[in-house]
Each structure stands twice: as C-alpha cells, then as structure tokens.
C-alpha cells in the first residue's frame, strides 16, 4: 500500500489548520529509510488551548473523531477514522516548548504535494524509543481503562445512532413501518 496520498492529505490538513506538529515514531523512521512498519502516525505538538482547538478542526477536516484515550493513561490525543482505520496520535512534549523547539530544529522538512511535513530526525526517533518508560500497568488499571473506554465507545455509538434520521434508527432485524413504529 502506498501511504503517499494519506501523508499528503495529513500534511495539507495540518497546514490548513496551522497546526505545527512533528511526525515521530515508526512512520518518521520509515520515511527516512528505516526498515520498520506501522499502522498509525505519531506526532509531537505543544499542548495549548489553541492547539487543542486546531486538533478538533483537523479531525473534522479529515472526517474523523478526536478523543483522549483512557488507556494507557497519558496526555495522548487520538484522531481516528473508522472507514479506513486512519489513526493519528498527538503527544505533548514532557518538558514543554523547550524540547519541542529542539526536536523541530533537527527535524527534516519533507514536501508532500506542495505541503511541508516536519519529520523527526532518525536519531531522535531511536532515542525516544529507547527512553520510553516501561512501567508495568496493573490488572486493576487495565480493567478500569477498559471499562472507561467501553463506556466512551458505547456513548459515541448512541450519539451516532441519534444523529441518524428517525426512519433509519432501527435494529437490523426490525423493519420501520411508520414514523413511530416497527416490526420484525
């Protein structure tokens, strides 16, 4: 699969929203020739109220949903689109703007269909992989996170169902026979 069109759209949408983010993780490593694979795009950004608004606008532009996962417990913000399993993870820097500036100063500026995407230096990607904390998560934490995530997904499914026109709000086994009734 060629990721070029997806990356180009992400770069264009980031530029449209004026959100400065740096591609990190395996996607950044792969763009620089490392023999790795990934199923998502990880970005580093400065977490500010303005940038959170930009993340919401970015998700809307991509036809996706922005949420903050409960598991693993972190400051991660995820943009997810079900139709093609697109997943963008946005992490804020631990020590704020200083480390973001350092990462940006070393980042490559790659052009995708006329839009620049900042891509972390391969040495920084490798260093971040080695420095990632390996904290063991307890069974209780896993169960709590799973419960919270399940509740969030269920609420989102209900909201999606409620957004449908009334004539489409039926169980797949039932047939709508009027505006207020249905049958098997």
C-alpha positions in Angstrom: 0.0 0.0 0.0 1.3 3.5 -0.9 0.9 5.9 2.0 1.9 8.9 -0.1 -1.7 10.2 -0.7 -2.6 9.8 3.0 0.6 11.6 4.2 0.0 14.3 1.6 -3.5 14.8 2.9 -2.3 14.9 6.5 0.4 17.5 5.6 -2.2 19.6 3.7 -4.7 19.5 6.5 -2.1 20.3 9.2 -1.1 23.4 7.0 -4.7 24.4 6.6 -5.3 24.3 10.3 -1.9 26.0 11.0 -1.1 23.2 13.5 2.6 22.7 13.9 3.3 19.1 14.7 6.4 16.9 14.1 6.0 13.3 12.8 7.7 10.9 15.2 7.7 7.2 15.7 7.9 4.4 13.2 6.3 6.5 10.4 9.0 9.1 10.7 11.7 6.3 10.8 10.1 4.6 7.7 10.1 7.9 5.7 13.9 8.1 6.4 14.5 4.6 5.1 14.4 2.6 8.3 13.1 -1.0 7.8 10.1 -0.6 10.1 6.3 -0.8 9.7 3.5 1.0 11.5 -0.3 1.3 11.3 -0.5 4.8 12.7 1.1 8.3 12.6 2.5 9.7 15.8 3.0 13.4 16.2 4.6 15.6 18.8 3.0 19.0 19.4 2.8 21.8 22.0 -0.3 21.3 24.1 -2.1 24.6 24.3 -5.8 25.5 24.3 -5.4 26.9 20.7 -3.7 23.7 19.5 -6.4 21.6 21.1 -9.0 23.6 19.0 -6.8 23.1 16.0 -6.8 19.3 16.7 -10.6 19.3 16.8 -10.7 21.2 13.4 -8.1 18.8 12.0 -10.3 15.8 13.0 -13.3 17.4 11.4 -11.4 18.1 8.2 -10.3 14.5 7.9 -13.8 13.2 8.7 -12.6 11.6 11.9 -13.2 11.8 15.6 -10.8 13.3 18.2 -10.7 11.6 21.6 -8.4 11.2 24.6 -7.9 7.5 25.3 -8.1 6.3 28.9 -5.6 3.5 28.3 -2.7 3.9 28.5 -3.1 6.8 30.9 -1.3 9.6 29.2 -1.7 13.1 27.6 -2.2 11.5 24.2 -4.9 12.8 21.9 -6.0 10.4 19.1 -7.7 11.2 15.9 -9.4 8.1 14.5 -11.4 7.4 11.3 -13.3 4.1 11.2 -13.8 3.9 7.4 -10.1 3.3 6.6 -8.7 2.8 10.2 -6.7 6.0 9.9 -5.1 6.8 13.3 -3.2 9.9 14.3 -1.7 10.2 17.8 -0.7 13.6 19.1 1.5 13.7 22.2 2.7 16.7 24.0 6.3 17.2 25.0 7.1 16.3 28.6 9.1 19.5 29.3 7.1 21.8 27.0 8.2 24.2 24.4 12.0 23.7 25.0 12.1 20.1 23.9 9.7 20.8 21.0 12.0 23.5 19.7 15.0 21.2 20.0 13.1 18.5 18.1 11.9 21.0 15.5 15.4 22.4 14.9 16.6 18.9 14.0 13.6 17.8 12.0 13.6 17.2 8.3 11.2 19.2 6.2 9.7 16.9 3.6 7.5 18.1 0.8 4.2 16.2 0.1 2.3 17.7 -2.9 3.5 21.2 -2.0 2.9 21.0 1.7 5.8 20.6 4.2 5.7 18.0 6.9 8.1 18.1 9.8 9.7 14.7 10.3 11.8 14.0 13.4 15.4 13.2 12.9 16.0 9.4 12.8 18.5 9.7 15.8 15.7 11.4 17.8 13.2 8.7 16.9 15.6 5.9 18.0 16.5 7.8 21.2 12.8 8.3 22.1 12.1 4.6 21.6 15.0 3.7 24.0 13.9 6.3 26.6 10.2 5.3 26.6 9.2 4.3 30.1 8.4 0.7 30.6 6.0 1.0 33.5 4.0 -2.1 34.2 0.3 -1.5 34.3 -1.6 -3.3 36.9 -4.6 -5.5 36.2 -6.9 -3.1 38.1 -5.7 -0.2 35.9 -6.2 -2.2 32.8 -9.8 -3.1 33.8 -10.6 0.4 34.8 -9.2 1.7 31.5 -11.1 -0.9 29.5 -14.4 -0.1 31.3 -13.9 3.7 30.7 -13.1 3.1 27.0 -16.1 0.7 26.6 -18.4 3.3 28.1 -16.9 6.0 25.9 -17.4 3.9 22.7 -20.9 3.0 23.7 -21.9 6.7 24.3 -20.3 7.5 20.9 -22.4 4.7 19.2 -25.5 6.1 20.8 -24.7 9.6 19.7 -24.1 8.4 16.1 -27.4 6.5 16.2 -29.2 9.6 17.4 -27.8 11.6 14.6 -29.4 9.4 12.1 -32.8 10.4 10.6 -35.7 8.7 12.6 -36.5 6.3 9.7 -33.0 4.8 9.9 -33.0 4.3 13.7 -33.9 0.6 13.8 -32.2 -2.6 14.8 -31.1 -4.6 11.7 -33.7 -7.3 12.5 -36.6 -4.8 12.6 -38.4 -3.0 9.7 -39.6 0.5 10.1 -43.4 0.7 9.2 -44.0 4.3 10.1 -42.5 7.2 11.9 -43.1 5.8 15.3 -43.3 2.0 14.9 -41.5 -1.0 13.6 -42.0 -4.8 13.3 -39.9 -7.9 12.9 
